[in-house]
Amino acid sequence: MVTKAKPSERSKAEPKSTRTSVSFPPQLYDTLELIAKEKKVSVAWVVRDATEKYVADQWPLFQESTQ
């Protein structure tokens, strides 16, 4: 679930990204940590990369409209 600030609580400049919290089963998180270690990046980077690829696969036209 993503919680966004009310319009009155937002600063004039919108943030460049939105923070969220995700829970993973232990085995999946261990795998994410392994991938991150092999790529020398953070688990957050791996999750963002996977999410971008998933969205592009599900809605190919969405990617074109956001560029």
C-alpha positions as YAML, in Angstrom:
chain: A
units: angstrom
residues:
- id: 1
  name: MET
  ca: [0.00, 0.00, 0.00]
- id: 2
  name: VAL
  ca: [1.38, 3.40, -0.97]
- id: 3
  name: THR
  ca: [0.57, 6.36, 1.24]
- id: 4
  name: LYS
  ca: [0.84, 9.82, -0.29]
- id: 5
  name: ALA
  ca: [0.88, 13.13, 1.50]
- id: 6
  name: LYS
  ca: [-2.18, 15.34, 1.26]
- id: 7
  name: PRO
  ca: [-1.82, 18.20, -1.24]
- id: 8
  name: SER
  ca: [-1.55, 20.70, 1.62]
- id: 9
  name: GLU
  ca: [1.33, 18.69, 3.14]
- id: 10
  name: ARG
  ca: [3.39, 18.52, -0.05]
- id: 11
  name: SER
  ca: [6.19, 20.93, -0.70]
- id: 12
  name: LYS
  ca: [6.01, 23.15, -3.77]
- id: 13
  name: ALA
  ca: [8.50, 20.91, -5.58]
- id: 14
  name: GLU
  ca: [7.28, 17.34, -6.03]
- id: 15
  name: PRO
  ca: [9.76, 14.67, -4.88]
- id: 16
  name: LYS
  ca: [11.67, 12.87, -7.62]
- id: 17
  name: SER
  ca: [10.61, 9.53, -6.19]
- id: 18
  name: THR
  ca: [8.16, 8.02, -3.73]
- id: 19
  name: ARG
  ca: [9.22, 5.80, -0.86]
- id: 20
  name: THR
  ca: [7.37, 2.56, -0.17]
- id: 21
  name: SER
  ca: [7.79, -0.47, 2.05]
- id: 22
  name: VAL
  ca: [7.67, -4.04, 0.77]
- id: 23
  name: SER
  ca: [7.92, -7.32, 2.67]
- id: 24
  name: PHE
  ca: [9.49, -10.36, 1.00]
- id: 25
  name: PRO
  ca: [9.53, -13.99, 2.06]
- id: 26
  name: PRO
  ca: [12.97, -14.80, 3.54]
- id: 27
  name: GLN
  ca: [14.08, -17.02, 0.66]
- id: 28
  name: LEU
  ca: [13.20, -14.40, -1.97]
- id: 29
  name: TYR
  ca: [14.96, -11.65, 0.00]
- id: 30
  name: ASP
  ca: [18.07, -13.86, 0.30]
- id: 31
  name: THR
  ca: [18.03, -14.22, -3.48]
- id: 32
  name: LEU
  ca: [17.66, -10.46, -3.94]
- id: 33
  name: GLU
  ca: [20.64, -9.92, -1.62]
- id: 34
  name: LEU
  ca: [22.69, -12.39, -3.63]
- id: 35
  name: ILE
  ca: [21.82, -10.67, -6.92]
- id: 36
  name: ALA
  ca: [22.65, -7.27, -5.40]
- id: 37
  name: LYS
  ca: [25.99, -8.51, -4.09]
- id: 38
  name: GLU
  ca: [26.92, -10.01, -7.48]
- id: 39
  name: LYS
  ca: [26.01, -6.76, -9.27]
- id: 40
  name: LYS
  ca: [27.61, -4.62, -6.52]
- id: 41
  name: VAL
  ca: [24.41, -2.63, -6.04]
- id: 42
  name: SER
  ca: [21.78, -2.33, -3.31]
- id: 43
  name: VAL
  ca: [18.72, -4.55, -2.91]
- id: 44
  name: ALA
  ca: [16.65, -1.41, -3.54]
- id: 45
  name: TRP
  ca: [18.36, -0.97, -6.92]
- id: 46
  name: VAL
  ca: [17.57, -4.59, -7.85]
- id: 47
  name: VAL
  ca: [13.91, -4.12, -6.88]
- id: 48
  name: ARG
  ca: [13.63, -0.83, -8.84]
- id: 49
  name: ASP
  ca: [15.26, -2.42, -11.90]
- id: 50
  name: ALA
  ca: [12.95, -5.44, -11.75]
- id: 51
  name: THR
  ca: [9.91, -3.22, -11.27]
- id: 52
  name: GLU
  ca: [10.78, -1.05, -14.27]
- id: 53
  name: LYS
  ca: [11.18, -4.16, -16.43]
- id: 54
  name: TYR
  ca: [7.89, -5.61, -15.18]
- id: 55
  name: VAL
  ca: [5.96, -2.42, -15.91]
- id: 56
  name: ALA
  ca: [7.55, -2.12, -19.36]
- id: 57
  name: ASP
  ca: [6.55, -5.72, -20.09]
- id: 58
  name: GLN
  ca: [2.97, -5.25, -18.88]
- id: 59
  name: TRP
  ca: [2.35, -1.84, -20.47]
- id: 60
  name: PRO
  ca: [4.82, -1.25, -23.34]
- id: 61
  name: LEU
  ca: [3.08, 2.00, -24.37]
- id: 62
  name: PHE
  ca: [3.37, 3.40, -20.83]
- id: 63
  name: GLN
  ca: [7.16, 3.56, -21.17]
- id: 64
  name: GLU
  ca: [6.90, 5.61, -24.37]
- id: 65
  name: SER
  ca: [4.49, 8.12, -22.80]
- id: 66
  name: THR
  ca: [6.75, 8.77, -19.80]
- id: 67
  name: GLN
  ca: [9.85, 9.63, -21.80]
...
